[in-house]
Amino acid sequence: MKSGYENGDSMLIDDCLTGNADAWAFFTKKYSDLITLSIRARLKKYGLKPSVEEVEDLRQTVLKGLWDDKKFKNIRNRENISYWLAITAGNIATECMRQKARSEDNVVFTTGDIESDYASEIEPACQSNPRDAACRGEFLDKLHTAMRSLDPKEKLILKMGLLHGKKYREISDILKLPPGTVSSYLKRAKNKVRKALKDYNKF
């Protein structure tokens, strides 16, 4: 197996697109934990608690989709695919569960993005008055601007740490990064968002 795969994902993705079995085995081993976490996190957002078997089935579905449909062609930054992969895995899992639950009236899926996840956690509690909508709108505009200023890895680590309560060591194990690096990314991301939302003093 090529040692170059440890130095970045560009060569790894190129080889996966050509059908290289060794590259695919390396990719699967490296990112299975992240895919599993992303599936659980996305479904938790909709109040779903899939069994271990269901999560494993979804993980296999995600991997099959990546391989058979060559979704890697959609990656813009092949040197840093963690964020793209987390979103893609969540989207595939959501679509699978949506198809499964279409006949069930008690399961409702809505579209959303990472910024909406953050908003539900840190937006200010505006008092009930005619200014509520304007208050929330202004807050979301600032939040979206702040999130766009983060690089993909900062955004992913902030989500894992803030929303899903993952410790530095857990994030480190999943993303294959030193804990000190994870700490630096998380601190930098929080500072950027905090600065953008300084008028709200909620983050």
C-alpha positions as CSV (number, residue, x, y, z in Angstrom):
1,M,0.0,0.0,0.0
2,K,1.4,3.3,-1.0
3,S,2.9,5.3,1.9
4,G,2.0,8.5,0.1
5,Y,-1.6,8.0,1.2
6,E,-0.7,9.1,4.7
7,N,0.5,12.5,3.4
8,G,-2.8,13.7,2.0
9,D,-5.9,12.5,0.2
10,S,-5.4,13.7,-3.3
11,M,-3.5,10.7,-4.5
12,L,-5.9,8.4,-2.6
13,I,-9.0,9.9,-4.2
14,D,-7.4,9.7,-7.7
15,D,-6.6,6.0,-7.2
16,C,-10.1,5.3,-5.8
17,L,-11.5,6.8,-9.0
18,T,-9.5,4.4,-11.1
19,G,-10.8,1.5,-9.2
20,N,-7.7,0.7,-7.2
21,A,-8.6,-1.9,-4.6
22,D,-5.7,-1.0,-2.3
23,A,-6.6,2.7,-2.3
24,W,-10.2,1.8,-1.5
25,A,-9.2,-0.4,1.4
26,F,-7.1,2.4,2.8
27,F,-9.9,4.9,2.4
28,T,-12.4,2.6,4.1
29,K,-10.1,2.0,7.1
30,K,-9.2,5.7,7.4
31,Y,-12.7,7.1,7.2
32,S,-15.2,4.5,8.5
33,D,-15.3,6.0,11.9
34,L,-16.0,9.5,10.5
35,I,-18.8,8.1,8.3
36,T,-20.4,6.3,11.2
37,L,-20.3,9.4,13.4
38,S,-21.8,11.5,10.5
39,I,-24.6,9.1,10.0
40,R,-25.5,9.0,13.7
41,A,-25.2,12.8,14.0
42,R,-27.5,13.5,11.1
43,L,-30.2,11.1,12.1
44,K,-30.0,12.3,15.7
45,K,-30.9,15.7,14.3
46,Y,-34.3,14.2,13.2
47,G,-34.9,12.4,16.5
48,L,-33.9,9.0,15.1
49,K,-31.9,6.5,17.1
50,P,-30.9,3.7,14.6
51,S,-29.7,0.4,15.9
52,V,-26.1,-0.7,15.5
53,E,-27.2,-2.9,12.7
54,E,-29.0,-0.1,10.9
55,V,-26.0,2.2,11.2
56,E,-23.7,-0.5,9.8
57,D,-26.1,-1.0,6.9
58,L,-26.1,2.7,6.2
59,R,-22.3,2.9,6.4
60,Q,-22.1,0.2,3.8
61,T,-24.7,2.0,1.7
62,V,-22.6,5.2,1.9
63,L,-19.4,3.3,1.0
64,K,-21.2,1.6,-1.9
65,G,-22.5,4.9,-3.2
66,L,-19.1,6.5,-3.0
67,W,-17.5,3.6,-4.9
68,D,-20.3,2.8,-7.5
69,D,-21.4,6.3,-8.2
70,K,-17.9,7.8,-8.2
71,K,-19.0,10.6,-6.0
72,F,-15.4,11.5,-5.4
73,K,-15.5,13.4,-8.6
74,N,-17.6,16.1,-6.8
75,I,-14.8,16.9,-4.3
76,R,-13.3,20.3,-4.8
77,N,-10.5,20.1,-2.3
78,R,-9.0,16.6,-2.4
79,E,-6.3,17.5,0.2
80,N,-8.9,17.8,2.9
81,I,-12.0,15.7,2.4
82,S,-13.2,15.2,6.0
83,Y,-15.8,18.0,5.8
84,W,-17.1,16.9,2.4
85,L,-17.3,13.3,3.5
86,A,-19.2,14.1,6.7
87,I,-21.8,16.0,4.7
88,T,-22.1,13.4,1.9
89,A,-22.4,10.5,4.4
90,G,-25.2,12.4,6.3
91,N,-27.0,13.2,3.0
92,I,-26.9,9.6,1.8
93,A,-28.1,8.3,5.2
94,T,-30.9,10.8,5.3
95,E,-32.1,9.9,1.9
96,C,-32.1,6.2,2.8
97,M,-34.1,6.8,5.9
98,R,-36.5,9.2,4.1
99,Q,-37.2,6.5,1.5
100,K,-37.8,3.9,4.3
101,A,-40.1,6.2,6.2
102,R,-42.2,7.8,3.4
103,S,-45.2,5.8,4.4
104,E,-44.9,6.8,8.1
105,D,-46.7,10.0,9.0
106,N,-44.8,10.4,12.3
107,V,-41.4,10.8,10.7
108,V,-40.7,14.2,9.1
109,F,-37.5,15.2,7.4
110,T,-36.6,18.8,6.7
111,T,-33.7,20.1,4.7
112,G,-31.0,21.9,6.6
113,D,-27.3,22.8,6.8
114,I,-24.6,23.0,9.3
115,E,-25.3,26.6,10.0
116,S,-28.9,25.7,11.0
117,D,-27.5,23.2,13.5
118,Y,-25.3,25.8,15.1
119,A,-28.1,28.3,15.1
120,S,-30.4,26.0,17.1
121,E,-27.6,25.7,19.7
122,I,-26.3,29.2,20.2
123,E,-28.9,31.7,18.9
124,P,-30.0,34.4,21.4
125,A,-33.3,33.8,23.2
126,C,-35.2,36.8,21.8
127,Q,-38.2,37.8,23.9
128,S,-41.6,37.3,22.3
129,N,-42.3,40.5,20.5
130,P,-42.7,41.8,17.0
131,R,-38.9,42.2,16.7
132,D,-38.3,38.4,17.1
133,A,-38.1,37.7,13.3
134,A,-35.8,40.6,12.7
135,C,-33.6,39.6,15.7
136,R,-33.3,36.0,14.5
137,G,-32.7,37.1,10.9
138,E,-29.9,39.4,11.9
139,F,-28.3,36.8,14.1
140,L,-28.5,34.1,11.3
141,D,-26.9,36.5,8.8
142,K,-24.0,37.1,11.2
143,L,-23.7,33.4,12.0
144,H,-23.7,32.3,8.3
145,T,-21.0,34.9,7.5
146,A,-18.9,33.6,10.4
147,M,-19.3,30.0,9.3
148,R,-18.2,30.9,5.8
149,S,-15.0,32.3,7.2
150,L,-14.0,28.9,8.6
151,D,-12.0,26.4,6.6
152,P,-13.6,23.0,6.2
153,K,-11.6,21.3,9.0
154,E,-12.4,24.1,11.4
155,K,-16.1,23.8,10.7
156,L,-16.1,20.1,11.1
157,I,-14.1,20.1,14.4
158,L,-16.4,22.9,15.7
159,K,-19.4,20.8,14.9
160,M,-18.0,17.7,16.5
161,G,-16.9,19.5,19.6
162,L,-19.7,21.9,20.2
163,L,-22.8,20.1,19.0
164,H,-21.9,16.5,19.6
165,G,-19.8,16.8,22.7
166,K,-16.8,15.0,21.4
167,K,-13.6,15.3,23.4
168,Y,-10.3,16.2,21.8
169,R,-9.1,12.6,21.9
170,E,-12.2,11.3,20.2
171,I,-12.0,13.9,17.5
172,S,-8.3,13.2,17.2
173,D,-8.9,9.5,16.7
174,I,-11.7,10.0,14.1
175,L,-9.9,12.6,12.0
176,K,-6.4,11.1,12.5
177,L,-5.0,14.4,13.9
178,P,-2.9,15.1,17.0
179,P,-5.0,16.3,20.0
180,G,-3.0,19.5,20.1
181,T,-4.0,20.2,16.5
182,V,-7.6,19.5,17.2
183,S,-7.5,21.9,20.2
184,S,-5.9,24.7,18.0
185,Y,-8.5,24.2,15.3
186,L,-11.4,24.3,17.8
187,K,-10.1,27.4,19.6
188,R,-9.5,29.3,16.3
189,A,-13.0,28.4,15.0
190,K,-14.7,29.4,18.3
191,N,-12.8,32.7,18.3
192,K,-13.9,33.5,14.7
193,V,-17.5,32.8,15.5
194,R,-17.4,34.6,18.9
195,K,-15.9,37.7,17.2
196,A,-18.7,37.7,14.6
197,L,-21.4,37.3,17.3
198,K,-19.9,39.7,19.9
199,D,-23.0,41.8,20.0
200,Y,-25.0,38.8,21.3
201,N,-22.6,37.6,24.0
202,K,-24.1,34.1,23.7
203,F,-21.2,32.0,22.4
